[in-house]
Amino acid sequence: MSKYSVTIKDKNFEVELNGDKGKIGELEFKYDLKKINGNLYLFKFNDSIYETPVVERSGNEFCITLEGLKYEVIARTELEEKSRKILAKSGESSAALQVNSPMPGLILKVFKKAGEEVKKGEPLLVLEAMKMENEIKSPKQGKVVKLFVEEGSKVEKNEPMITIE
């Protein structure tokens, strides 16, 4: 069994997954997830099946589109969540975080420079991919310590773009 702490729209959910069964609080469900191609998945929840694009923002952060609505999702393992809570209590922030490109594309706009402060959720840059403009937001509050890209740069999937400390 795997346990996760999942945050959607600033609401936390404790999720347990075991084989094809899951539990959120007292709600039990059956699920399945199949990758079709690229970032497109089929997600079965009980008897309903959804086609959903999933874009990895960085590590454990994702943008999921479900029935036309976009959701920013953070999924942490039980250990990652405990570590986050310990750091939050101590007033420390975690180490520097590198924001990688979720997909290949072209950098259209860079909003922050090295040395500038950034708030969690604040736009960092705009990445054009598959003729769509994707606003990449800061996964944490901190300071931009390094920019790996500039406007007009081409990036590949998982290529470093910005480091925030």
C-alpha positions as CSV (number, residue, x, y, z in Angstrom):
1,M,0.0,0.0,0.0
2,S,1.2,3.5,-0.9
3,K,0.2,6.6,1.0
4,Y,0.2,10.1,-0.5
5,S,-0.6,13.6,0.6
6,V,-2.3,15.3,-2.3
7,T,-3.0,19.1,-2.5
8,I,-5.6,20.4,-5.0
9,K,-6.6,24.1,-4.8
10,D,-5.0,24.5,-1.3
11,K,-7.0,21.5,0.1
12,N,-5.1,18.5,1.4
13,F,-6.3,14.9,0.9
14,E,-4.7,11.8,2.4
15,V,-4.8,9.1,-0.4
16,E,-4.1,5.4,0.0
17,L,-3.5,3.3,-3.1
18,N,-3.3,-0.5,-3.1
19,G,-3.3,-2.3,-6.4
20,D,-6.4,-1.1,-8.3
21,K,-8.2,0.2,-5.1
22,G,-7.8,3.5,-3.4
23,K,-9.2,5.4,-0.5
24,I,-9.5,9.2,0.1
25,G,-10.6,9.7,3.7
26,E,-13.5,7.2,4.1
27,L,-14.3,7.1,0.4
28,E,-13.2,3.9,-1.2
29,F,-12.8,3.6,-5.0
30,K,-11.4,1.5,-7.8
31,Y,-9.1,3.1,-10.3
32,D,-6.8,2.6,-13.2
33,L,-4.4,4.9,-15.1
34,K,-3.1,4.2,-18.6
35,K,-0.7,6.4,-20.6
36,I,-1.9,6.8,-24.2
37,N,1.0,8.9,-25.5
38,G,3.0,12.0,-24.6
39,N,1.1,13.6,-21.7
40,L,-2.3,12.1,-22.5
41,Y,-3.8,9.5,-20.1
42,L,-7.0,7.5,-19.6
43,F,-8.1,7.6,-16.0
44,K,-10.8,5.2,-14.7
45,F,-12.4,6.1,-11.4
46,N,-15.0,3.5,-10.3
47,D,-17.1,3.1,-13.5
48,S,-16.3,6.4,-15.2
49,I,-13.4,6.8,-17.7
50,Y,-11.8,10.2,-18.4
51,E,-9.3,11.3,-21.0
52,T,-7.0,13.7,-19.3
53,P,-3.8,15.5,-20.3
54,V,-1.2,15.5,-17.4
55,V,1.7,18.0,-17.5
56,E,4.5,17.5,-15.0
57,R,5.5,20.9,-13.7
58,S,8.4,19.8,-11.5
59,G,9.0,16.6,-9.6
60,N,5.7,16.1,-7.7
61,E,3.7,18.9,-9.2
62,F,1.3,18.4,-12.1
63,C,-1.3,20.3,-14.1
64,I,-4.3,18.0,-14.8
65,T,-7.2,18.9,-17.1
66,L,-10.3,16.9,-16.3
67,E,-13.6,17.6,-18.1
68,G,-12.3,20.9,-19.3
69,L,-11.2,22.2,-15.9
70,K,-7.5,22.6,-15.0
71,Y,-6.2,21.5,-11.6
72,E,-2.8,22.2,-10.1
73,V,-1.9,19.1,-8.1
74,I,0.9,18.4,-5.7
75,A,1.4,14.7,-4.8
76,R,3.8,13.8,-2.0
77,T,4.7,10.5,-0.5
78,E,4.2,10.1,3.2
79,L,7.9,10.7,3.8
80,E,8.0,13.8,1.6
81,E,5.0,15.3,3.4
82,K,6.5,14.7,6.9
83,S,9.7,16.3,5.8
84,R,7.8,19.3,4.4
85,K,5.9,19.7,7.7
86,I,9.1,19.5,9.8
87,L,10.8,22.2,7.7
88,A,7.6,24.4,7.8
89,K,7.6,24.1,11.7
90,S,11.3,25.0,11.9
91,G,10.8,28.1,9.7
92,E,13.4,26.7,7.2
93,S,12.7,26.4,3.6
94,S,13.9,23.4,1.7
95,A,17.0,23.6,-0.4
96,A,17.2,25.2,-3.8
97,L,14.6,23.9,-6.3
98,Q,15.2,23.6,-10.0
99,V,12.3,24.2,-12.2
100,N,12.6,22.0,-15.3
101,S,10.7,22.2,-18.6
102,P,7.6,20.0,-18.5
103,M,7.8,19.5,-22.3
104,P,9.8,20.7,-25.3
105,G,9.1,24.2,-26.5
106,L,10.1,27.8,-26.9
107,I,10.5,30.4,-24.1
108,L,8.3,33.3,-25.1
109,K,8.6,35.5,-22.0
110,V,10.7,35.5,-18.8
111,F,9.1,37.4,-15.9
112,K,11.9,37.1,-13.3
113,K,15.6,37.9,-13.2
114,A,18.3,36.3,-11.0
115,G,18.2,37.9,-7.6
116,E,14.5,38.7,-7.7
117,E,12.1,37.5,-5.0
118,V,9.2,35.3,-6.1
119,K,6.0,34.1,-4.4
120,K,4.6,30.6,-4.7
121,G,2.3,30.5,-7.7
122,E,3.7,33.6,-9.3
123,P,4.4,33.3,-13.0
124,L,8.1,32.7,-13.9
125,L,7.9,32.4,-17.7
126,V,5.8,31.5,-20.7
127,L,6.6,28.3,-22.6
128,E,5.1,27.7,-26.0
129,A,4.6,24.1,-26.8
130,M,2.3,22.5,-29.4
131,K,1.0,25.9,-30.4
132,M,-0.2,26.6,-26.8
133,E,1.2,29.1,-24.3
134,N,1.9,27.5,-20.9
135,E,2.5,29.8,-18.0
136,I,5.1,28.2,-15.7
137,K,4.5,29.2,-12.1
138,S,6.8,29.2,-9.1
139,P,6.4,26.0,-7.0
140,K,7.7,27.8,-3.9
141,Q,8.4,31.2,-2.4
142,G,12.0,32.3,-2.5
143,K,14.6,34.0,-4.6
144,V,15.5,33.3,-8.2
145,V,19.2,32.3,-8.0
146,K,19.8,31.1,-11.6
147,L,18.2,31.4,-15.0
148,F,19.1,28.8,-17.6
149,V,16.9,30.3,-20.3
150,E,16.1,33.6,-22.0
151,E,13.3,34.7,-24.3
152,G,13.6,32.9,-27.6
153,S,15.4,29.9,-26.1
154,K,14.4,26.4,-27.1
155,V,14.1,23.8,-24.3
156,E,13.7,20.0,-24.2
157,K,11.6,18.1,-21.7
158,N,13.1,18.1,-18.2
159,E,15.7,20.7,-19.2
160,P,16.5,23.1,-16.3
161,M,15.0,26.6,-16.7
162,I,15.2,28.4,-13.3
163,T,16.6,27.6,-9.8
164,I,14.8,29.1,-6.8
165,E,16.2,29.1,-3.3
